[in-house]
Amino acid sequence: MPPIVSAKAIHKHFGTLHVLKGVDLDVAERELVFVIGPSGSGKSTLLRCLNRLEEPSSGSITVDGIDMLSPRTDINHARQRIGMVFQSFNLYPHMTALGNVTLALRKVAGKSRAEADSLGRAALERVGLADRAHHRPAELSGGQQQRVAIARSIALEPRVMLFDEPTSALDPELVGSVLAVMRGLRESGMTMIVVSHEMGFARAAADRVVFMDEGQIVEQGPPAQIFENPGHARTRAFIGQIQRH
Amino acid sequence: MSRWDRFLDTFFNAKVMAKYLPDILSGAVLTIELALAVVVAGLLVGLILALVRSLGIKPINWLIIFVVDVFRSLPPLVVIVLVYFGLPSAGFSPSAFVSTWMSLALVLMAFAEEIFWAGITSTPKGQWEASRSTGLSFAQTLLYVILPQALRITIAPLTNRTIAITKGTALGTVVALHEILGMASSAVSNSYNPSPLMMGAAAYLVLFLPVVVAARWIETRFAWKR
């Protein structure tokens, strides 16, 4: 079976800064890939290239059979298939939780308000927030906000979900609720690419861990191998550092 | 005649006031029409310019910034005089009403563009990214996500500026526009009595005080918890 996400030879320059130096990443359907690495290693940039929030300088990206970099591709249509969850939630503060979830359903997927509302409620139900449908983001905790953000993505029934440090902005006691939702998604068979430092979650749930440093993939493999028996000195140093904390 | 009676006779002369009340009222009607036309045109064009600017097309943006900075620097009175006395030599002779309207609308447009633009740019980048990542287009993101947030931020500075510029309708007197102040001052010259000026001041209060109060209400109404 061909990979559902296939990135080849991705380069990204920000001015004189060479952030991604030829990254290849294939992700199979239903796979959960964890991307780890020191800050500035390019892992977030890689993730943001996959749905073209960042424009790669060169390379090729295919998601669910769509050539993401082709000028003929309707990028707004393609993005519906790629959910993205951000470190800072980025909920729309002027809308309720349900409004956040249903906006793209109505305006992009073309659902009627009634249809969108029922799909939106189902998505909120999946993240355990059906009773918060009419709350504004400011009335929700960080963990609840992030779960609404996940609901906003899954409501569009994406083929792939990208998570960019989804728990980094959360108080420790709220991390668990977000990870629980992610675990549920994983069990439902969602393909997920996660940039995160939640090593416990990576060990328990990831199929593969990718270690990036200085714009390149240094090594990758099953979590047990990367965490217990890394092949590279840089990986060892990084794993050692985060495990001391 | 006591000093007090003389004061009343000078500034609140009932006979003079009764005589010129219709003039002041017709001036007030003209002021309202002019103010509304200025507000609608100025805010609308200002918003359109800010939206165009958000497309990020450099030569167009330079032009917008240049025009906006020029009209923010010129005193509105100078703009009115230029339009009324200058444009006829370019083959276009706007009336006093049109000259004042155009001038004030241009000035309000310039300030409104800057205020709308500030609102748009102060909306966090993550809002754009979240919206675009769900497949909304640039225009949909602007319309449904960015503008509603930007407008709330801009309400206070925008109402202040709008009030300041609509009061500039009084500047229309220099081109003989028959708005409140124009009517009042010609009544003063005809009656040799300043009472009409008092009526003019009262008319401005009656017109603009409710607007100021309404602006305050709108500001609190649209404030929302972050």
Interface residues (C-beta under 8 A of the other chain):
Chain A: N51 L53 N76 H77 A78 R79 Q80 I82 G83 M84 F86 S88 N90 L91 Y92 P93 H94 L103 A104 K107 V108 A109 R136 A138 E139 A149 R152 S153 L156
Chain B: P124 G126 Q127 E129 A130 S131 R132 S133 T134 G135 L136 S137 Q140 Y144 V145 P148 Q149 R152 W224 K225 R226
